Amino acid sequence: MPAPLKLVYAFPNGDRLGHFVLYGVLAFLLNAALPGRRISIGRGSLPLGAFIAALFAALEELSQFFFPHRTPDLVDLACGWLGIAVVTYLQRMRRRPEKGLP
């Protein structure tokens, strides 16, 4: 394992923080690259960038079933999805015009 990754694993739940940050960054970049693009899901919709990042996170976690030295973990997936949700929410709040200001 590369030295920088060893640092992430050096403290408790470092890998989960890594999932949160990395998937948050991925969502940020995809949302910025696909502004205003949305995908309909049921009665609602999601930003396309966030959807792609969430789908990639799920597929990456599922792919670990096929590698003998990897272990799929729902908590890791949840941390990645949480990072995507937080970043997407913050991007949305930043774009929304503030009401009541001159």
N, C-alpha and C positions, 0 to 999 in steps of 0.2 A: 504494500500500500504506500502511495506517495506520502512524503513527510507532511505536507499541508493537510491531507485528509486525516492523518493520525492525530493532529491537533484537535480536529472536530470531535473525534471519538475519545479524547482524553478526559472530558468531563461528562457527568451524567446527562443523558438525553441530548447530547451534542448532535447525534445523527438526526434527531427529530427537528432540532432547530435548523439543521442543514436543509431538510426537506422543506420546511416552512420558507426559508429564505430563497433557496434555489427555485422553487416553483413560483414563489411570489415574483421573483425577477423575470422568470419566463413569461408569466401572465402580464407583467408590466410591459415587456417588450412587444408581445403579441397584441395587446390592447392598443398600444401606441401605433403599431404598424397597420392595424385594421380599425381605425377610428369610425365609430358609428355603425359598424357591421354587427348585426345581431343574428342569433339563431332562435327560432321559435321552439319551445318545448312545452307541450301541453297548452295551458292558458297563458303562460308567461314567455319570457325570452331572456336570453343571456348574451352578453357580449361574446362575439365569435372567438376573440383571443382567449378569454377565460375558459370557454368551452374546450378549445383545442388543448390548452394547458391541462385542464382537468382530465380530459380523455388520455392525454399522453401520460399523466401521472398514474392513472389506473392501469393502462397497458404496461407501463414499466414495472409496476408492482406485480401484476399478473405474470409477467415474463420471468419473474424470479422462481416460479415453480419449475422451470425447465433447466435451471442451473444448480448443480449439486451443492455448491458452497454459498448459495444465497438463500435467504429466508424471507418470503413475503410477509408483510406486517400491516394489518389494518390501521394501526396507530400511525405508522409512517405515512400511509395514504391519507389519513385524516389530517395530519400536520401539513402535508402538501396542499390539500384542498383548502385548508384554513388560510394558508399563505396566499393562495390564489384569490380567495374571497376577500381577505383584508385589503390586498393591493387593488383589486377591482373596485371595491367600495371607496377607497381613498381616491382613486382616479375619478370616479363618478362624482364624488363630492367636490373635487377640485374644479371640475368642468361646469358644475351647476352654478349659475349666477346667484350671488347673495342678494336676499331680499331686504329692503328697508335701508340700504346704504345709498348715500347721495351719489 
